């Protein structure tokens, strides 16, 4: 008699495959492990992907504010309406300020980019983007 007989537990003999080698017995605690791992990692992965998308949208908005500032400065340097030129960037509402200091015109464009993607929008405040462009005033001969 061994010490295990009185406790009611049994020791299972290892399974053998056809070639005589040992076969691993699947433990009950390992069942569904991959499903649990996916269930834990999938929300984290989804948040990372949504975060990357939000960063991409902010970078896109920054590029558009730089474009709007250049367009506003160009329009102001030739005597056109800088606000209408900045509005062609596709961002709305924009704040456009133009300063003329003699031979140079400086346009400052400010845009508040809302973070409106799910989950990230609630966790991250809106981003204020500011771009500035300076151009020489062009005098056209009459």
Long-range contacts (C-beta under 8 A, 24 or more apart in sequence): 47-119, 47-120, 50-117, 50-118, 50-119, 50-120, 51-120, 53-117, 54-115, 54-117, 54-120, 54-121, 54-124, 57-113, 57-117, 58-113, 58-115, 58-127, 58-129, 61-91, 61-111, 61-113, 61-127, 61-129, 62-129, 62-131, 64-89, 64-90, 64-91, 64-111, 65-89, 65-91, 65-94, 65-109, 65-110, 65-111, 65-129, 65-130, 65-131, 66-131, 66-133, 68-94, 68-96, 68-109, 68-111, 68-131, 69-107, 69-108, 69-109, 69-131, 69-132, 69-133, 70-107, 70-133, 70-135, 72-96, 72-98, 72-107, 72-109, 72-133, 73-98, 73-105, 73-106, 73-107, 73-133, 73-134, 73-135, 74-133, 74-135, 76-100, 76-105, 76-107, 76-135, 77-105, 77-135, 77-136, 77-137, 77-138, 78-138, 78-140, 82-107, 100-137, 102-137, 103-136, 103-137, 104-134, 104-135, 104-136, 104-137, 105-134, 105-135, 105-136, 105-137, 106-132, 106-133, 106-134, 107-132, 107-133, 107-134, 108-132
